[in-house]
């Protein structure tokens, strides 16, 4: 079936935020290839707002992770009834493979790695590719991106201009005074992966340095990370604690307007980088930045143990990315 005759498309992307943000680049390409199609995203509740705000989907289904047999049967009935002509599986996991197998004996045309799918991504090196190049390669195999850039570092990053276009304009300051530039800190991350967090006391020391150079400090994260913000405020009392007060779209807007973003390898930092923030991202030995680092104006710093990464090295990287962080604001 040629792509211009594919009226109903399903895209699968279930988690996690950093991966979801990187997947927005492939989602854009799928929409460009199927401009007149009705495209549905199968995802999970945390990504509903971002997905619905995007220009890539006509519908969003958030029940992509059934937890019991009745829920699996409901998902199967829903997908079969929809009559999708093609599926782009950007999750390529055991979960999405199970979805494919549940649609036998007549599954739709399926791009991914599910056993028996009709548009398989056969590249044996796919697991060694950065998410952006891997998705580009997958769409090349699916026939919708024949000239896909797949060499390391060549695939375009996500485009968040649609988020920024919906953002309210800045309010004028009293007396025409310009607001100070700010550094956005993302000191949290997965609670079950503490090895992926730079010590909060080092964030506090970095905040002291950047504040002295003329930058305000804005701290974001989930409500459970308020203690991290409070620890930073003990060093820089005027740092703004926005933990628990931002949705994904507002994080992107904050990133777009930031002079600098610094944080661990976690989803909100990916959003800030994709929105255009000069970004210092901190990787421990638990992750490989060659496979998942954000793209853009980004400095990647890695240490086997993040506690060994010095504040001076992070401050130097920040200064190299942002004149404001160098004290030249």
Rosetta blueprint (number, residue, H / E / L):
1 X L
2 X L
3 X H
4 X H
5 X H
6 X L
7 X L
8 X E
9 X E
10 X E
11 X E
12 X E
13 X L
14 X L
15 X L
16 X L
17 X H
18 X H
19 X H
20 X H
21 X H
22 X H
23 X H
24 X H
25 X H
26 X H
27 X H
28 X H
29 X H
30 X H
31 X H
32 X H
33 X H
34 X L
35 X L
36 X L
37 X L
38 X E
39 X E
40 X E
41 X E
42 X E
43 X L
44 X E
45 X H
46 X H
47 X H
48 X H
49 X H
50 X H
51 X H
52 X H
53 X H
54 X L
55 X L
56 X L
57 X L
58 X L
59 X E
60 X E
61 X E
62 X L
63 X E
64 X L
65 X L
66 X L
67 X L
68 X L
69 X H
70 X H
71 X H
72 X H
73 X H
74 X H
75 X H
76 X H
77 X H
78 X H
79 X H
80 X H
81 X H
82 X H
83 X L
84 X L
85 X L
86 X E
87 X E
88 X E
89 X E
90 X L
91 X L
92 X L
93 X L
94 X H
95 X H
96 X H
97 X H
98 X H
99 X H
100 X H
101 X H
102 X H
103 X L
104 X L
105 X L
106 X L
107 X L
108 X L
109 X E
110 X E
111 X E
112 X E
113 X L
114 X L
115 X L
116 X L
117 X L
118 X L
119 X E
120 X E
121 X L
122 X L
123 X L
124 X L
125 X L
126 X H
127 X H
128 X H
129 X L
130 X L
131 X H
132 X H
133 X H
134 X H
135 X H
136 X H
137 X H
138 X H
139 X H
140 X H
141 X H
142 X L
143 X L
144 X L
145 X L
146 X L
147 X L
148 X L
149 X L
150 X L
151 X L
152 X L
153 X L
154 X L
155 X L
156 X L
157 X L
158 X L
159 X L
160 X L
161 X H
162 X H
163 X H
164 X H
165 X H
166 X L
167 X L
168 X L
169 X L
170 X L
171 X L
172 X L
173 X L
174 X H
175 X H
176 X H
177 X L
178 X L
179 X L
180 X L
181 X L
182 X E
183 X E
184 X E
185 X E
186 X E
187 X L
188 X L
189 X L
190 X L
191 X L
192 X L
193 X L
194 X H
195 X H
196 X H
197 X L
198 X L
199 X L
200 X H
201 X H
202 X H
203 X H
204 X H
205 X H
206 X H
207 X H
208 X H
209 X H
210 X H
211 X H
212 X H
213 X L
214 X L
215 X L
216 X E
217 X E
218 X E
219 X E
220 X L
221 X L
222 X L
223 X H
224 X H
225 X H
226 X H
227 X H
228 X H
229 X H
230 X H
231 X H
232 X H
233 X H
234 X L
235 X L
236 X L
237 X L
238 X L
239 X L
240 X E
241 X E
242 X L
243 X L
244 X L
245 X L
246 X L
247 X L
248 X H
249 X H
250 X H
251 X H
252 X H
253 X H
254 X H
255 X H
256 X H
257 X H
258 X L
259 X L
260 X E
261 X E
262 X E
263 X E
264 X E
265 X L
266 X L
267 X H
268 X H
269 X H
270 X H
271 X H
272 X H
273 X H
274 X H
275 X L
276 X L
277 X L
278 X L
279 X E
280 X E
281 X E
282 X E
283 X E
284 X L
285 X L
286 X L
287 X L
288 X L
289 X H
290 X H
291 X H
292 X H
293 X L
294 X L
295 X L
296 X L
297 X L
298 X E
299 X E
300 X E
301 X E
302 X E
303 X L
304 X L
305 X L
306 X H
307 X H
308 X H
309 X L
310 X L
311 X H
312 X H
313 X H
314 X H
315 X H
316 X H
317 X H
318 X H
319 X H
320 X H
321 X H
322 X L
323 X H
324 X H
325 X H
326 X H
327 X L
328 X L
329 X L
